[in-house]
Amino acid sequence: MAKTERLILFEFRVKKKRKDKGRSEKEMKGSGVI
C-alpha cells in the first residue's frame, strides 16, 4: 500500500514538473512541493 501511494505521488510530481517546467520552480520550492 505504502509503495503504491509513493508511486502515485511520484507520478503526480513528475507530471506537475513537466506541466510547469521551469516557470514555477521557485513557487514550488516556496510552497514545499519539491
C-alpha positions in Angstrom: 0.0 0.0 0.0 2.7 2.5 1.0 4.6 1.6 -2.1 1.6 2.3 -4.3 1.0 5.6 -2.6 4.6 6.5 -3.2 4.4 5.7 -6.8 1.2 7.8 -7.3 2.8 10.7 -5.5 6.0 10.3 -7.7 3.9 10.2 -10.9 1.9 13.3 -9.7 5.1 15.2 -9.0 6.7 14.3 -12.4 3.5 15.3 -14.2 3.4 18.6 -12.3 7.1 19.3 -13.1 6.5 18.6 -16.8 3.5 20.8 -16.8 5.1 23.7 -15.1 8.6 23.1 -16.3 10.8 26.0 -15.2 8.0 28.5 -14.9 7.1 27.9 -11.2 10.1 26.1 -9.8 10.6 28.9 -7.3 6.9 28.8 -6.4 7.0 25.0 -5.9 10.1 25.3 -3.7 8.4 28.0 -1.7 5.3 26.0 -1.1 7.3 22.9 -0.2 6.3 20.7 -3.1 9.9 19.8 -4.0 
